[in-house]
Amino acid sequence: MAGPLDPLADLPPPFAEPLRALVAGTLPPNVVLMRLLSEADRPDLVDRAFVALAGERLAAEARARIAEAERLHRAHPDAWRTIRSVLAEARHDAAPAAGADGIGYWTAVFDRVALLSPGAGAALYALGDDALLDRLTGEIVAALGRWSLLRTETEVLDLGCGPGRIAKALAAHVRSVTGIDVSGQMIAAARRACAGLENVALAVTEGRDLGAFPGERFDLVLAVDSFPYLVLAGGDLAARHVAEAARVLRPGGTLLIVNHSYRNDPALDAEDLARAAVSCGLDLVRRGTCDFALWDGLTFRLDKPARPERSGAGDR
């Protein structure tokens, strides 16, 4: 769409780029709307951005995506305020400098965000809509099922569980879910969400390692949108948690990371994870794939090799 007649040429890049992705179909409408609302000083500026595409000759599929984004905007009049309020608390560009207490910084951030809106704090792309958040969560659970990661005997560690939406959704599919988070307020929200689920345990963690758990304790370590904050916290925290996941996984287990960072550089993310995987004996078998219709999160899968079967007494 770029060129001398580009209808988006006069828009600032933070508006033009999501709209181009919407037309191309590379970002879902709810994610595009979230990005536009994140940048807009007023919600009506998003309407003006859509007007830039109104007279364009576009394929029916592109026109349908634009219409869906506009519908979502009308249906969620409070989304701008919710998103801007959360972002005012969780500014990635305001993270502490290297050497400062990055974990303490993000703990305080998510304690405040949990009091504002636990669901929005965990997934801005749901626009503060619980029904949309349930659909997004369902996509993640369905993908785990397709990849044969959910069995009745599976024991899951939900790393950075937030308000417990994924732990709650997984409980019916596995033996147990243990959710941990640095934010006490998020854990409080998770306990409310998971009340009555006997196979869900929730705990506050210091966020520096997984030392609370013995080796070979879990079959699946799941980190949905939590690794970016380990990266932002600085130091070797992200690599250390990969190594710790390798330690607490049983042979044949999986570390599944959805979003490794917010650097917008999937190749660098894959490079970092490949290096960490080699150092702790994991195999990086999924290197940043797009697997969801309602979210642009990238999936990285690291498998722990199964323990070789012992040969029978008669084998030589």
Backbone hydrogen bonds, N-H to C=O, Kabsch-Sander energy under -0.5 kcal/mol:
donor,donor_aa,acceptor,acceptor_aa,energy
6,D,3,G,-1.8
9,A,6,D,-1.5
11,L,8,L,-1.6
15,F,12,P,-2.1
16,A,12,P,-2.6
17,E,13,P,-2.6
19,L,15,F,-1.5
20,R,16,A,-2.4
21,A,17,E,-2.1
22,L,18,P,-2.1
23,V,19,L,-2.4
24,A,20,R,-2.4
25,G,21,A,-1.3
26,T,21,A,-2.0
27,L,21,A,-1.0
32,V,28,P,-2.2
33,L,29,P,-2.6
34,M,30,N,-2.1
35,R,31,V,-2.3
36,L,32,V,-2.4
37,L,33,L,-2.9
38,S,34,M,-1.9
39,E,35,R,-1.1
39,E,36,L,-0.6
40,A,36,L,-1.6
45,L,42,R,-1.3
46,V,43,P,-1.3
47,D,43,P,-0.8
48,R,44,D,-1.7
49,A,45,L,-1.6
50,F,46,V,-1.9
51,V,47,D,-1.7
52,A,48,R,-1.0
52,A,49,A,-0.6
53,L,50,F,-1.8
54,A,51,V,-1.5
56,E,53,L,-1.5
58,L,56,E,-0.9
63,R,59,A,-2.6
64,A,60,A,-2.2
65,R,61,E,-1.9
66,I,62,A,-2.2
67,A,63,R,-2.3
68,E,64,A,-2.1
69,A,65,R,-2.2
70,E,66,I,-2.4
71,R,67,A,-2.4
72,L,68,E,-2.6
73,H,69,A,-1.9
74,R,70,E,-2.2
75,A,71,R,-2.5
76,H,72,L,-1.1
79,A,76,H,-1.8
82,T,78,D,-2.4
83,I,79,A,-3.0
84,R,80,W,-2.6
85,S,81,R,-2.2
86,V,82,T,-2.3
87,L,83,I,-2.7
88,A,84,R,-1.8
89,E,85,S,-1.0
89,E,86,V,-0.7
90,A,86,V,-2.5
92,H,90,A,-0.6
94,A,91,R,-1.2
95,A,92,H,-1.1
100,A,97,A,-2.2
102,G,100,A,-1.8
105,Y,101,D,-2.0
106,W,102,G,-2.3
107,T,103,I,-2.4
108,A,104,G,-2.1
109,V,105,Y,-2.1
110,F,106,W,-2.5
111,D,107,T,-1.8
112,R,108,A,-1.9
113,V,109,V,-2.6
114,A,110,F,-2.1
115,L,111,D,-1.1
116,L,112,R,-1.4
117,S,113,V,-3.1
121,G,117,S,-2.6
122,A,118,P,-1.4
123,A,119,G,-1.7
126,A,123,A,-1.9
127,L,124,L,-2.3
129,D,126,A,-2.0
130,D,128,G,-0.6
133,L,129,D,-2.3
134,D,130,D,-2.2
135,R,131,A,-1.8
136,L,132,L,-2.4
137,T,133,L,-2.6
138,G,134,D,-2.4
139,E,135,R,-1.8
140,I,136,L,-1.5
141,V,137,T,-2.3
142,A,138,G,-2.6
143,A,139,E,-2.1
144,L,140,I,-2.2
145,G,141,V,-2.0
146,R,142,A,-2.4
147,W,143,A,-1.9
148,S,145,G,-1.7
149,L,144,L,-2.6
150,L,144,L,-0.5
151,R,149,L,-0.6
154,T,151,R,-1.7
156,V,154,T,-0.5
156,V,176,S,-2.5
157,L,220,L,-2.8
158,D,156,V,-0.6
158,D,178,T,-3.0
159,L,157,L,-0.9
159,L,222,L,-2.8
160,G,158,D,-0.7
160,G,180,I,-1.8
161,C,158,D,-0.6
161,C,180,I,-2.4
164,G,161,C,-1.8
168,K,164,G,-2.5
169,A,165,R,-1.6
170,L,166,I,-2.3
171,A,167,A,-1.4
173,H,170,L,-2.4
174,V,170,L,-0.9
175,R,154,T,-1.8
176,S,154,T,-1.5
177,V,199,N,-2.6
178,T,156,V,-2.7
179,G,177,V,-0.6
179,G,201,A,-3.1
180,I,158,D,-2.3
181,D,203,A,-1.3
184,G,182,V,-0.6
187,I,183,S,-2.1
188,A,184,G,-2.1
189,A,185,Q,-1.9
190,A,186,M,-2.5
191,R,187,I,-2.5
192,R,188,A,-1.6
193,A,189,A,-2.3
194,C,190,A,-2.5
195,A,192,R,-0.9
197,L,194,C,-2.2
198,E,196,G,-1.0
200,V,197,L,-1.4
201,A,177,V,-2.6
203,A,179,G,-2.2
205,T,181,D,-2.1
213,F,210,L,-2.2
216,E,247,R,-2.3
217,R,214,P,-0.6
217,R,248,V,-1.7
218,F,248,V,-2.9
219,D,155,E,-2.7
220,L,155,E,-1.7
221,V,254,T,-2.7
222,L,157,L,-3.0
222,L,220,L,-0.6
223,A,256,L,-2.8
225,D,223,A,-0.8
225,D,258,V,-2.9
229,Y,226,S,-1.1
230,L,226,S,-0.9
230,L,227,F,-0.6
231,V,227,F,-2.4
232,L,228,P,-2.4
233,A,229,Y,-1.8
234,G,230,L,-0.8
234,G,231,V,-0.9
237,L,234,G,-1.1
240,R,236,D,-3.0
241,H,237,L,-2.1
242,V,238,A,-1.6
243,A,239,A,-2.2
244,E,240,R,-2.5
245,A,241,H,-2.3
246,A,242,V,-2.2
247,R,243,A,-1.7
248,V,244,E,-2.3
249,L,245,A,-1.5
250,R,218,F,-2.9
252,G,304,K,-1.4
253,G,250,R,-2.4
254,T,219,D,-2.0
255,L,302,L,-3.3
256,L,221,V,-2.8
256,L,254,T,-0.6
257,I,255,L,-0.6
257,I,300,F,-3.0
258,V,223,A,-2.7
258,V,256,L,-0.5
259,N,257,I,-0.7
259,N,298,L,-3.0
269,D,265,D,-2.2
270,A,266,P,-2.7
271,E,267,A,-2.2
272,D,268,L,-2.7
273,L,269,D,-2.5
274,A,270,A,-2.6
275,R,271,E,-2.1
276,A,272,D,-2.2
277,A,273,L,-2.8
278,V,274,A,-2.2
279,S,275,R,-1.6
280,C,276,A,-0.8
280,C,277,A,-0.9
281,G,277,A,-0.7
281,G,278,V,-0.7
282,L,277,A,-2.3
283,D,303,D,-2.8
284,L,282,L,-0.5
285,V,283,D,-0.9
285,V,301,R,-2.4
286,R,301,R,-1.4
288,G,299,T,-2.2
289,T,299,T,-1.8
291,D,289,T,-0.7
291,D,297,G,-0.7
299,T,289,T,-2.6
300,F,257,I,-3.0
301,R,286,R,-1.4
302,L,255,L,-2.8
303,D,283,D,-2.7
304,K,253,G,-3.0
315,D,312,G,-1.7
